[in-house]
Amino acid sequence: MGPLHVQPMNFLSDTTAPAHPKLLEAMTAANDGFAPSYGADPISARVEARLKEVFETDLKLVFTHSGTAANALALSVLCPPHGAIICHDEAHIHRDERGAPEFFTGGAKLLPLKGEHAKIDVALLDDTLNQWPQDFVHTPPPRVLSLSNLNESGCAYSVDELAARIGPAKAKGLKIHIDGARFANALVSTGANPADLSWRAGADSLCLGATKNGALGAEAVILFPSAMVQFEALQIRQKRGGHMAAKMRFVAAQFDAWLADDLWLGLARHANAMARDLGKGLSQHGDVELAHPTDGNEVFVSLSDADAQRLQAAGVGFYRWPDGSARFVTSWCTRKEDVDAALVALQQA
C-alpha cells in the first residue's frame, strides 16, 4: 500500500480522515474467493467471538454502514411506538439524525433533557422519570434512556456518572441504549474496561462505532444478554430497513482488523493525545477558553471572529458549533506537526 496522504491542519471531523491502511488491507484479503452472504461468513463470526472476549459476556450483533442506522435500529427494538426515549438535548439521535429514531421505532417520542457539557442532569432526569409515568394512558411512557459516550460536547461519562443516571432509569423499568460512535475514545479517556462502561453499567444495547476511528464505514449494533431476546426483531428491522448488506464480510473485515491487537484503542489513544495537546495550546492563547473538558478527541473553545477567520485563512479546518464555540476534532492520523502548526497560526493571528 502506498503512502498515506493526510490533509494538513484538518480538524473538521474524524469522519473526514482516511481509513486506516490495515483495515483496507483486511477488506482486500476478504475479497479473495467466495463467502456466505448477509453476515453468515466466517469473518463476521470471528468478530462476534472477539467482541464476546472484549466485553467479557455473551452478545449478539448486526453490522451497519452508518451510526444513524445503528442507533435507529437499536432503539427500534428497545422502544415501542407508543413509548418515549430520554436523551440529552444535544444528542446525535435528537439533533443530527433527521428523525431516524422516530421513523424506525414507528413513532416513539424523544424526550430531550438539558445538562452541562452535554451530560444529562441527574436531578432533571429524576424529575422527568417522575413526571412521565409508565401507567398514564395519555402520556408516552419513557421506555429507553439513551446516553452518548463520548457525548456531543466531547465529554466522557465515567462508570460512576453512568451509574448515577442508569440506576434511576433501571428502577423505573427503562432499557438503556449507548451511542458509542466514539466509544473507544471514551474507554481510553476513562481508563475503564469495555464491560464496565457498557453492560455492567446497565446497558442493554451499545452501538459501537469504528467509522470515526479508522474504518471506511463500519458500525455494530450490540445486544447484551438482557436484550438478546430482541435479536430476531433486530435482524428483521435490519433487513426491512435496507441495512443488511449482501457482502457483509467487507464490513466485518474492518472490525476484524480494527480489534486485532487492540488497534482500535491505540488509534483512539493517539487521537485523544492530539486533542489534549491542541486544547492545551489553544487555551493558552489570549482570551481563548475551553468550552468543555477535553475528554476525548474533540476540543471546543471560545474563539473570536477575527481569530477564527485568520485560522481559516491559514488553512486550519474546524467547525463553528451551534453554541458559538469552535470545534476542533483530531483523528487517528492527526500529526503532531499539524497541531503545532495550527497553534503557531493562532499565535501569529
HELIX and SHEET records of a PDB file:
HELIX    1   1 ASP A   14  THR A   16  5                                   3    
HELIX    2   2 PRO A   21  ALA A   30  1                                  10    
HELIX    3   3 PRO A   42  PHE A   55  1                                  14    
HELIX    4   4 GLY A   67  LEU A   78  1                                  12    
HELIX    5   5 HIS A   92  ARG A   95  1                                   4    
HELIX    6   6 ALA A  100  THR A  105  1                                   6    
HELIX    7   7 GLU A  116  ALA A  118  5                                   3    
HELIX    8   8 VAL A  122  GLN A  131  1                                  10    
HELIX    9   9 VAL A  159  ALA A  171  1                                  13    
HELIX   10  10 PHE A  183  THR A  190  1                                   8    
HELIX   11  11 TRP A  199  ALA A  201  5                                   3    
HELIX   12  12 THR A  211  ASN A  213  5                                   3    
HELIX   13  13 PRO A  225  GLN A  230  5                                   6    
HELIX   14  14 PHE A  231  ARG A  240  1                                  10    
HELIX   15  15 ARG A  249  LEU A  259  1                                  11    
HELIX   16  16 ALA A  260  ASP A  262  5                                   3    
HELIX   17  17 LEU A  263  SER A  283  1                                  21    
HELIX   18  18 ASP A  305  ALA A  313  1                                   9    
HELIX   19  19 LYS A  336  GLN A  348  1                                  13    
SHEET    1   A 7 LYS A  60  THR A  64  0                                        
SHEET    2   A 7 GLU A 219  LEU A 223 -1                                        
SHEET    3   A 7 SER A 205  GLY A 209 -1                                        
SHEET    4   A 7 LYS A 175  GLY A 180  1                                        
SHEET    5   A 7 PRO A 142  SER A 148  1                                        
SHEET    6   A 7 ALA A  84  HIS A  88  1                                        
SHEET    7   A 7 LYS A 109  LEU A 113  1                                        
SHEET    1   B 3 GLU A 298  VAL A 301  0                                        
SHEET    2   B 3 ALA A 326  VAL A 329 -1                                        
SHEET    3   B 3 TYR A 319  ARG A 320 -1                                        
END                                                                             
